[in-house]
Amino acid sequence: MKAHPKNTQLRSMLDDWADIANGFEQERTMHSKSPSTSP
């Protein structure tokens, strides 16, 4: 089976989105815990 570049691109894009969503989730929990530290 040949690796499709489009598939890898899509997969990496999805991975990036997952990372971004993870970051947002962590930030939200952090801010909700200590809102005074938020700018």
PQR file with spaces between the fields and no chain letter, atoms N, CA, C, O and H, PARSE charges and radii, in Angstrom:
ATOM       1  N    MET     1       0.852   -1.206    0.000 -0.4000 1.5000
ATOM       2  CA   MET     1       0.000    0.000    0.000 -0.0000 2.0000
ATOM       3  C    MET     1       0.885    1.253    0.000  0.5500 1.7000
ATOM       4  O    MET     1       1.858    1.352    0.748 -0.5500 1.4000
ATOM       5  N    LYS     2       0.520    2.187   -0.850 -0.4000 1.5000
ATOM       6  CA   LYS     2       1.276    3.450   -0.899 -0.0000 2.0000
ATOM       7  C    LYS     2       0.698    4.433    0.113  0.5500 1.7000
ATOM       8  O    LYS     2      -0.513    4.489    0.327 -0.5500 1.4000
ATOM       9  H    LYS     2      -0.270    2.106   -1.457  0.4000 1.0000
ATOM      10  N    ALA     3       1.579    5.198    0.722 -0.4000 1.5000
ATOM      11  CA   ALA     3       1.101    6.208    1.683 -0.0000 2.0000
ATOM      12  C    ALA     3       0.626    7.436    0.918  0.5500 1.7000
ATOM      13  O    ALA     3       1.383    8.024    0.146 -0.5500 1.4000
ATOM      14  H    ALA     3       2.563    5.152    0.548  0.4000 1.0000
ATOM      15  N    HIS     4      -0.608    7.814    1.129 -0.4000 1.5000
ATOM      16  CA   HIS     4      -1.154    8.981    0.429 -0.0000 2.0000
ATOM      17  C    HIS     4      -0.751   10.263    1.159  0.5500 1.7000
ATOM      18  O    HIS     4      -1.058   10.418    2.341 -0.5500 1.4000
ATOM      19  H    HIS     4      -1.223    7.335    1.756  0.4000 1.0000
ATOM      20  N    PRO     5      -0.072   11.176    0.476 -0.5600 1.5000
ATOM      21  CA   PRO     5       0.363   12.432    1.108  0.2800 2.0000
ATOM      22  C    PRO     5      -0.817   13.212    1.671  0.5500 1.7000
ATOM      23  O    PRO     5      -0.715   13.850    2.719 -0.5500 1.4000
ATOM      24  N    LYS     6      -1.948   13.148    0.952 -0.4000 1.5000
ATOM      25  CA   LYS     6      -3.130   13.888    1.430 -0.0000 2.0000
ATOM      26  C    LYS     6      -3.577   13.340    2.782  0.5500 1.7000
ATOM      27  O    LYS     6      -3.924   14.093    3.692 -0.5500 1.4000
ATOM      28  H    LYS     6      -2.031   12.630    0.101  0.4000 1.0000
ATOM      29  N    ASN     7      -3.558   12.002    2.893 -0.4000 1.5000
ATOM      30  CA   ASN     7      -3.989   11.386    4.150 -0.0000 2.0000
ATOM      31  C    ASN     7      -3.082   11.810    5.303  0.5500 1.7000
ATOM      32  O    ASN     7      -3.556   12.154    6.385 -0.5500 1.4000
ATOM      33  H    ASN     7      -3.275   11.391    2.154  0.4000 1.0000
ATOM      34  N    THR     8      -1.768   11.779    5.056 -0.4000 1.5000
ATOM      35  CA   THR     8      -0.833   12.162    6.120 -0.0000 2.0000
ATOM      36  C    THR     8      -1.039   13.626    6.481  0.5500 1.7000
ATOM      37  O    THR     8      -0.994   14.001    7.653 -0.5500 1.4000
ATOM      38  H    THR     8      -1.383   11.499    4.177  0.4000 1.0000
ATOM      39  N    GLN     9      -1.266   14.454    5.453 -0.4000 1.5000
ATOM      40  CA   GLN     9      -1.474   15.881    5.710 -0.0000 2.0000
ATOM      41  C    GLN     9      -2.711   16.064    6.584  0.5500 1.7000
ATOM      42  O    GLN     9      -2.695   16.813    7.561 -0.5500 1.4000
ATOM      43  H    GLN     9      -1.302   14.149    4.501  0.4000 1.0000
ATOM      44  N    LEU    10      -3.782   15.365    6.213 -0.4000 1.5000
ATOM      45  CA   LEU    10      -5.029   15.479    6.966 -0.0000 2.0000
ATOM      46  C    LEU    10      -4.822   15.004    8.401  0.5500 1.7000
ATOM      47  O    LEU    10      -5.294   15.624    9.354 -0.5500 1.4000
ATOM      48  H    LEU    10      -3.796   14.757    5.420  0.4000 1.0000
ATOM      49  N    ARG    11      -4.103   13.887    8.529 -0.4000 1.5000
ATOM      50  CA   ARG    11      -3.884   13.329    9.868 -0.0000 2.0000
ATOM      51  C    ARG    11      -3.094   14.314   10.728  0.5500 1.7000
ATOM      52  O    ARG    11      -3.433   14.556   11.886 -0.5500 1.4000
ATOM      53  H    ARG    11      -3.720   13.384    7.754  0.4000 1.0000
ATOM      54  N    SER    12      -2.031   14.879   10.142 -0.4000 1.5000
ATOM      55  CA   SER    12      -1.210   15.830   10.902 -0.0000 2.0000
ATOM      56  C    SER    12      -2.045   17.054   11.251  0.5500 1.7000
ATOM      57  O    SER    12      -1.894   17.622   12.333 -0.5500 1.4000
ATOM      58  H    SER    12      -1.755   14.682    9.201  0.4000 1.0000
ATOM      59  N    MET    13      -2.935   17.467   10.329 -0.4000 1.5000
ATOM      60  CA   MET    13      -3.784   18.621   10.594 -0.0000 2.0000
ATOM      61  C    MET    13      -4.710   18.316   11.775  0.5500 1.7000
ATOM      62  O    MET    13      -4.896   19.140   12.670 -0.5500 1.4000
ATOM      63  H    MET    13      -3.057   17.006    9.451  0.4000 1.0000
ATOM      64  N    LEU    14      -5.286   17.108   11.751 -0.4000 1.5000
ATOM      65  CA   LEU    14      -6.178   16.724   12.845 -0.0000 2.0000
ATOM      66  C    LEU    14      -5.406   16.684   14.161  0.5500 1.7000
ATOM      67  O    LEU    14      -5.912   17.101   15.202 -0.5500 1.4000
ATOM      68  H    LEU    14      -5.135   16.438   11.024  0.4000 1.0000
ATOM      69  N    ASP    15      -4.171   16.176   14.100 -0.4000 1.5000
ATOM      70  CA   ASP    15      -3.341   16.125   15.306 -0.0000 2.0000
ATOM      71  C    ASP    15      -3.110   17.534   15.833  0.5500 1.7000
ATOM      72  O    ASP    15      -3.190   17.782   17.036 -0.5500 1.4000
ATOM      73  H    ASP    15      -3.759   15.837   13.254  0.4000 1.0000
ATOM      74  N    ASP    16      -2.819   18.465   14.903 -0.4000 1.5000
ATOM      75  CA   ASP    16      -2.598   19.856   15.308 -0.0000 2.0000
ATOM      76  C    ASP    16      -3.845   20.398   15.997  0.5500 1.7000
ATOM      77  O    ASP    16      -3.759   21.029   17.051 -0.5500 1.4000
ATOM      78  H    ASP    16      -2.754   18.263   13.926  0.4000 1.0000
ATOM      79  N    TRP    17      -5.010   20.143   15.389 -0.4000 1.5000
ATOM      80  CA   TRP    17      -6.258   20.637   15.974 -0.0000 2.0000
ATOM      81  C    TRP    17      -6.466   20.038   17.363  0.5500 1.7000
ATOM      82  O    TRP    17      -6.917   20.723   18.282 -0.5500 1.4000
ATOM      83  H    TRP    17      -5.080   19.631   14.534  0.4000 1.0000
ATOM      84  N    ALA    18      -6.137   18.764   17.508 -0.4000 1.5000
ATOM      85  CA   ALA    18      -6.292   18.111   18.814 -0.0000 2.0000
ATOM      86  C    ALA    18      -5.395   18.796   19.839  0.5500 1.7000
ATOM      87  O    ALA    18      -5.807   19.043   20.973 -0.5500 1.4000
ATOM      88  H    ALA    18      -5.771   18.208   16.762  0.4000 1.0000
ATOM      89  N    ASP    19      -4.149   19.104   19.422 -0.4000 1.5000
ATOM      90  CA   ASP    19      -3.218   19.785   20.328 -0.0000 2.0000
ATOM      91  C    ASP    19      -3.777   21.146   20.721  0.5500 1.7000
ATOM      92  O    ASP    19      -3.745   21.519   21.894 -0.5500 1.4000
ATOM      93  H    ASP    19      -3.815   18.904   18.501  0.4000 1.0000
ATOM      94  N    ILE    20      -4.293   21.890   19.736 -0.4000 1.5000
ATOM      95  CA   ILE    20      -4.844   23.224   20.008 -0.0000 2.0000
ATOM      96  C    ILE    20      -6.015   23.107   20.983  0.5500 1.7000
ATOM      97  O    ILE    20      -6.106   23.862   21.952 -0.5500 1.4000
ATOM      98  H    ILE    20      -4.319   21.587   18.783  0.4000 1.0000
ATOM      99  N    ALA    21      -6.909   22.154   20.716 -0.4000 1.5000
ATOM     100  CA   ALA    21      -8.069   21.963   21.592 -0.0000 2.0000
ATOM     101  C    ALA    21      -7.597   21.622   23.002  0.5500 1.7000
ATOM     102  O    ALA    21      -8.166   22.095   23.985 -0.5500 1.4000
ATOM     103  H    ALA    21      -6.836   21.541   19.930  0.4000 1.0000
ATOM     104  N    ASN    22      -6.553   20.797   23.095 -0.4000 1.5000
ATOM     105  CA   ASN    22      -6.002   20.429   24.401 -0.0000 2.0000
ATOM     106  C    ASN    22      -5.521   21.674   25.129  0.5500 1.7000
ATOM     107  O    ASN    22      -5.806   21.861   26.311 -0.5500 1.4000
ATOM     108  H    ASN    22      -6.091   20.412   22.296  0.4000 1.0000
ATOM     109  N    GLY    23      -4.789   22.525   24.418 -0.4000 1.5000
ATOM     110  CA   GLY    23      -4.267   23.753   25.020 -0.0000 2.0000
ATOM     111  C    GLY    23      -5.403   24.628   25.523  0.5500 1.7000
ATOM     112  O    GLY    23      -5.340   25.152   26.635 -0.5500 1.4000
ATOM     113  H    GLY    23      -4.557   22.374   23.457  0.4000 1.0000
ATOM     114  N    PHE    24      -6.443   24.787   24.707 -0.4000 1.5000
ATOM     115  CA   PHE    24      -7.573   25.621   25.116 -0.0000 2.0000
ATOM     116  C    PHE    24      -8.205   25.057   26.383  0.5500 1.7000
ATOM     117  O    PHE    24      -8.524   25.796   27.314 -0.5500 1.4000
ATOM     118  H    PHE    24      -6.493   24.361   23.804  0.4000 1.0000
ATOM     119  N    GLU    25      -8.381   23.737   26.406 -0.4000 1.5000
ATOM     120  CA   GLU    25      -9.007   23.089   27.565 -0.0000 2.0000
ATOM     121  C    GLU    25      -8.179   23.348   28.819  0.5500 1.7000
ATOM     122  O    GLU    25      -8.723   23.696   29.867 -0.5500 1.4000
ATOM     123  H    GLU    25      -8.122   23.136   25.650  0.4000 1.0000
ATOM     124  N    GLN    26      -6.856   23.176   28.707 -0.4000 1.5000
ATOM     125  CA   GLN    26      -5.977   23.391   29.862 -0.0000 2.0000
ATOM     126  C    GLN    26      -6.062   24.840   30.318  0.5500 1.7000
ATOM     127  O    GLN    26      -6.153   25.114   31.515 -0.5500 1.4000
ATOM     128  H    GLN    26      -6.415   22.893   27.856  0.4000 1.0000
ATOM     129  N    GLU    27      -6.032   25.777   29.355 -0.4000 1.5000
ATOM     130  CA   GLU    27      -6.088   27.197   29.712 -0.0000 2.0000
ATOM     131  C    GLU    27      -7.395   27.509   30.425  0.5500 1.7000
ATOM     132  O    GLU    27      -7.407   28.235   31.419 -0.5500 1.4000
ATOM     133  H    GLU    27      -5.958   25.555   28.383  0.4000 1.0000
ATOM     134  N    ARG    28      -8.505   26.954   29.912 -0.4000 1.5000
ATOM     135  CA   ARG    28      -9.809   27.237   30.501 -0.0000 2.0000
ATOM     136  C    ARG    28      -9.833   26.768   31.956  0.5500 1.7000
ATOM     137  O    ARG    28     -10.276   27.496   32.844 -0.5500 1.4000
ATOM     138  H    ARG    28      -8.495   26.364   29.105  0.4000 1.0000
ATOM     139  N    THR    29      -9.352   25.541   32.190 -0.4000 1.5000
ATOM     140  CA   THR    29      -9.369   25.008   33.551 -0.0000 2.0000
ATOM     141  C    THR    29      -8.467   25.852   34.451  0.5500 1.7000
ATOM     142  O    THR    29      -8.800   26.117   35.606 -0.5500 1.4000
ATOM     143  H    THR    29      -8.992   24.949   31.469  0.4000 1.0000
ATOM     144  N    MET    30      -7.324   26.270   33.909 -0.4000 1.5000
ATOM     145  CA   MET    30      -6.395   27.082   34.693 -0.0000 2.0000
ATOM     146  C    MET    30      -7.049   28.406   35.076  0.5500 1.7000
ATOM     147  O    MET    30      -6.968   28.829   36.229 -0.5500 1.4000
ATOM     148  H    MET    30      -7.054   26.055   32.971  0.4000 1.0000
ATOM     149  N    HIS    31      -7.697   29.063   34.111 -0.4000 1.5000
ATOM     150  CA   HIS    31      -8.310   30.367   34.370 -0.0000 2.0000
ATOM     151  C    HIS    31      -9.474   30.228   35.354  0.5500 1.7000
ATOM     152  O    HIS    31      -9.656   31.068   36.235 -0.5500 1.4000
ATOM     153  H    HIS    31      -7.762   28.720   33.174  0.4000 1.0000
ATOM     154  N    SER    32     -10.251   29.170   35.195 -0.4000 1.5000
ATOM     155  CA   SER    32     -11.407   28.992   36.076 -0.0000 2.0000
ATOM     156  C    SER    32     -10.931   28.751   37.511  0.5500 1.7000
ATOM     157  O    SER    32     -11.611   29.111   38.471 -0.5500 1.4000
ATOM     158  H    SER    32     -10.103   28.488   34.479  0.4000 1.0000
ATOM     159  N    LYS    33      -9.750   28.134   37.638 -0.4000 1.5000
ATOM     160  CA   LYS    33      -9.216   27.872   38.985 -0.0000 2.0000
ATOM     161  C    LYS    33      -8.704   29.163   39.615  0.5500 1.7000
ATOM     162  O    LYS    33      -8.993   29.457   40.775 -0.5500 1.4000
ATOM     163  H    LYS    33      -9.197   27.842   36.857  0.4000 1.0000
ATOM     164  N    SER    34      -7.931   29.941   38.827 -0.4000 1.5000
ATOM     165  CA   SER    34      -7.380   31.191   39.368 -0.0000 2.0000
ATOM     166  C    SER    34      -7.586   32.323   38.358  0.5500 1.7000
ATOM     167  O    SER    34      -6.703   32.603   37.546 -0.5500 1.4000
ATOM     168  H    SER    34      -7.696   29.702   37.885  0.4000 1.0000
ATOM     169  N    PRO    35      -8.749   32.970   38.410 -0.5600 1.5000
ATOM     170  CA   PRO    35      -9.062   34.052   37.470  0.2800 2.0000
ATOM     171  C    PRO    35      -8.230   35.300   37.722  0.5500 1.7000
ATOM     172  O    PRO    35      -8.113   36.155   36.845 -0.5500 1.4000
ATOM     173  N    SER    36      -7.653   35.412   38.910 -0.4000 1.5000
ATOM     174  CA   SER    36      -6.882   36.622   39.247 -0.0000 2.0000
ATOM     175  C    SER    36      -5.579   36.669   38.445  0.5500 1.7000
ATOM     176  O    SER    36      -5.024   37.747   38.231 -0.5500 1.4000
ATOM     177  H    SER    36      -7.748   34.718   39.623  0.4000 1.0000
ATOM     178  N    THR    37      -5.080   35.492   37.993 -0.4000 1.5000
ATOM     179  CA   THR    37      -3.804   35.469   37.273 -0.0000 2.0000
ATOM     180  C    THR    37      -4.009   35.835   35.807  0.5500 1.7000
ATOM     181  O    THR    37      -3.047   36.154   35.108 -0.5500 1.4000
ATOM     182  H    THR    37      -5.531   34.616   38.167  0.4000 1.0000
ATOM     183  N    SER    38      -5.262   35.790   35.333 -0.4000 1.5000
ATOM     184  CA   SER    38      -5.508   36.115   33.922 -0.0000 2.0000
ATOM     185  C    SER    38      -5.307   37.610   33.697  0.5500 1.7000
ATOM     186  O    SER    38      -5.688   38.416   34.546 -0.5500 1.4000
ATOM     187  H    SER    38      -6.044   35.530   35.900  0.4000 1.0000
ATOM     188  N    PRO    39      -4.711   37.992   32.564 -0.5600 1.5000
ATOM     189  CA   PRO    39      -4.430   39.401   32.277  0.2800 2.0000
ATOM     190  C    PRO    39      -5.695   40.229   32.102  0.5500 1.7000
ATOM     191  O    PRO    39      -5.616   41.432   31.855 -0.5500 1.4000
